[in-house]
């Protein structure tokens, strides 16, 4: 099953439209999307505006792959369950976000090899066509708590912020 999520704050029609069209062309019927509050509804994939947190976790857990905006909650949720994730960042220039922090997030997680990224609709369509290729890997599971190293770094900073 492919789980698509656009997060809880804003719809992301550009991403959902590409996935919907891809499902039509590929004949995939195992796609479910959480699409937010929007006037546009997909025709070829199942969708809902929002999911309760327990249902969201259940969808992530049962997904073979997650396709999402480049939001931290979506990325971290996929990584907690060791799910490969393909992200497409929202763009401020298209009115999808206030700034381009999702582009920065996508680039950083791509550098760390935790996500696959499609920076536009054409690239998303191409990556969907090769969804089972090595480009989208199942990475190591991350923990649901901060690492000991991070906790120590924060602790040390609080104790001595100006060495």
C-alpha positions as CSV (number, residue, x, y, z in Angstrom):
1,X,0.0,0.0,0.0
2,X,1.2,3.5,-0.8
3,X,0.3,6.2,1.8
4,X,0.3,9.8,0.7
5,X,0.2,12.6,3.3
6,X,0.3,16.3,2.9
7,X,0.4,17.1,6.7
8,X,-2.3,18.6,8.8
9,X,-2.0,22.3,8.1
10,X,-2.4,22.9,4.4
11,X,-3.6,21.0,1.3
12,X,-1.0,20.2,-1.3
13,X,-3.0,19.7,-4.5
14,X,0.1,19.7,-6.7
15,X,1.5,16.6,-5.1
16,X,-1.9,14.8,-4.8
17,X,-2.8,15.6,-8.5
18,X,0.5,14.0,-9.7
19,X,-0.1,10.8,-7.6
20,X,-3.7,10.7,-8.7
21,X,-2.8,10.9,-12.4
22,X,0.0,8.3,-11.9
23,X,-2.5,5.9,-10.2
24,X,-4.8,6.3,-13.2
25,X,-2.0,5.7,-15.7
26,X,-0.4,2.8,-13.8
27,X,-3.6,1.1,-12.7
28,X,-2.5,1.3,-9.0
29,X,-5.5,0.9,-6.7
30,X,-3.6,0.6,-3.5
31,X,-3.0,4.3,-2.8
32,X,-4.5,6.1,0.1
33,X,-4.0,9.8,0.7
34,X,-4.6,12.2,3.6
35,X,-5.1,15.4,1.6
36,X,-6.1,18.1,4.1
37,X,-8.9,20.6,3.7
38,X,-9.2,21.2,0.0
39,X,-11.9,21.8,-2.7
40,X,-10.2,19.4,-5.1
41,X,-10.7,15.7,-4.7
42,X,-8.7,12.9,-6.4
43,X,-10.5,10.6,-8.8
44,X,-8.2,7.5,-8.8
45,X,-7.0,7.2,-5.3
46,X,-8.8,6.9,-2.0
47,X,-8.5,9.9,0.2
48,X,-9.7,11.7,3.3
49,X,-9.1,15.2,4.6
50,X,-7.6,14.2,7.9
51,X,-6.8,11.2,10.0
52,X,-6.8,10.8,13.7
53,X,-3.3,10.3,15.1
54,X,-3.8,6.6,15.8
55,X,-5.2,6.0,12.3
56,X,-2.3,8.0,10.8
57,X,0.3,5.9,12.6
58,X,-1.6,2.7,11.5
59,X,-1.5,3.9,7.8
60,X,2.3,4.6,8.1
61,X,2.9,1.3,9.7
62,X,1.1,-0.7,7.0
63,X,2.4,1.3,4.1
64,X,5.1,-0.1,1.8
65,X,6.1,3.4,0.9
66,X,5.2,6.9,2.1
67,X,4.8,9.9,-0.3
68,X,4.6,13.2,1.4
69,X,5.3,16.9,1.6
70,X,8.7,17.7,3.2
71,X,7.3,18.3,6.6
72,X,9.2,17.1,9.6
73,X,6.3,15.2,11.1
74,X,5.7,13.2,8.0
75,X,9.4,12.4,7.5
76,X,10.1,11.4,11.1
77,X,7.0,9.3,11.2
78,X,8.1,7.3,8.2
79,X,11.6,6.9,9.5
80,X,10.3,5.7,12.9
81,X,8.6,2.8,11.1
82,X,11.5,2.2,8.7
83,X,9.4,3.2,5.8
84,X,10.9,4.5,2.6
85,X,9.7,8.0,1.9
86,X,9.6,10.1,-1.2
87,X,9.0,13.7,-0.5
88,X,8.1,16.7,-2.7
89,X,8.7,20.0,-0.9
90,X,6.1,22.8,-1.0
91,X,7.1,26.0,-2.7
92,X,6.5,29.5,-1.4
93,X,6.6,30.9,-4.9
94,X,3.4,28.9,-5.6
95,X,1.7,30.0,-2.4
96,X,2.0,26.5,-0.8
97,X,4.0,27.8,2.1
98,X,5.2,31.0,3.7
99,X,8.8,30.3,2.9
100,X,11.0,27.6,1.4
101,X,12.0,25.8,4.5
102,X,10.6,22.5,3.1
103,X,13.1,22.7,0.2
104,X,15.9,23.1,2.8
105,X,14.5,20.2,4.8
106,X,14.3,18.0,1.7
107,X,17.8,18.8,0.7
108,X,19.3,18.1,4.1
109,X,17.5,14.7,4.5
110,X,18.5,13.8,1.0
111,X,22.1,14.5,1.9
112,X,21.8,12.3,4.9
113,X,20.3,9.6,2.6
114,X,17.1,9.3,4.6
115,X,14.6,10.3,1.9
116,X,14.2,10.4,-1.8
117,X,13.2,13.8,-3.2
118,X,11.2,15.0,-6.1
119,X,11.6,18.8,-6.4
120,X,8.9,19.2,-9.0
121,X,5.9,17.4,-10.6
122,X,8.0,16.0,-13.5
123,X,10.5,14.5,-11.1
124,X,7.7,13.1,-8.9
125,X,6.1,11.4,-11.9
126,X,9.4,9.9,-12.9
127,X,10.2,8.6,-9.5
128,X,6.7,7.1,-9.2
129,X,7.2,5.3,-12.4
130,X,10.2,3.6,-10.8
131,X,8.9,3.3,-7.3
132,X,10.5,-0.1,-6.7
133,X,13.9,0.9,-7.8
134,X,16.9,1.4,-5.6
135,X,16.4,5.2,-5.5
136,X,13.8,4.8,-2.7
137,X,15.5,2.7,0.0
138,X,14.4,1.4,3.3
139,X,16.6,3.2,5.8
140,X,17.4,2.3,9.3
141,X,14.7,2.9,11.9
142,X,15.2,6.0,14.0
143,X,14.3,6.0,17.6
144,X,11.3,7.9,19.0
145,X,13.5,9.7,21.5
146,X,16.6,11.9,21.0
147,X,20.0,10.3,20.9
148,X,22.2,10.3,24.0
149,X,24.7,12.5,22.1
150,X,22.0,15.1,21.3
151,X,20.7,15.1,24.9
152,X,24.3,15.5,26.2
153,X,25.0,18.4,23.7
154,X,21.8,20.2,24.8
155,X,22.5,19.6,28.5
156,X,26.1,20.9,28.1
157,X,24.9,24.0,26.3
158,X,22.3,24.7,29.0
159,X,24.9,24.3,31.8
160,X,27.5,26.4,30.0
161,X,26.0,28.4,27.1
162,X,28.9,30.8,26.8
163,X,32.2,28.8,27.2
